[in-house]
């Protein structure tokens, strides 16, 4: 029966290692939650890029098929039709329409986790301390029972 008690120290070490790995390890709940937040950022960025893509496609189609839009855009760039005259003021530059945003890159952060080696050290220290506590308890019990 005494041997089972000492095996409990080993089981406690395994339990500590397993629970720490599940909670804070490289594939644990903490890393999983961090990756879910990064996935949500990526999905928001994809939705933003889809919206920008629709706007740019609409602008492209209106420039391809709508002559009035093409005329307005050409005048904004400083072009004129052959029978049109206008005065260009030197030094002010051409009024440029602000270009559309093409989105931005969202970098993925690596999840932060505690290395397995640290868990092994903590679990080993736990198992050894429990083993020594049980051995000390048995030794003190032996000294009390000795005549």
Secondary structure, 3 states (H helix, E strand, C coil): CHHHHHHHHHHHHHHHHHHHHHHHCCCCHHHHHHHHHHHHHHHHHHHHHHHHHHHHHHHHHHHHHCHHHHHHHHHHCCCCCCCCCCCCCCCCCCCCCCCCCCCCCCCCCCCCCCCHHHHHHHHHHHHHHHHHHHHHHHHHHHHHHCC
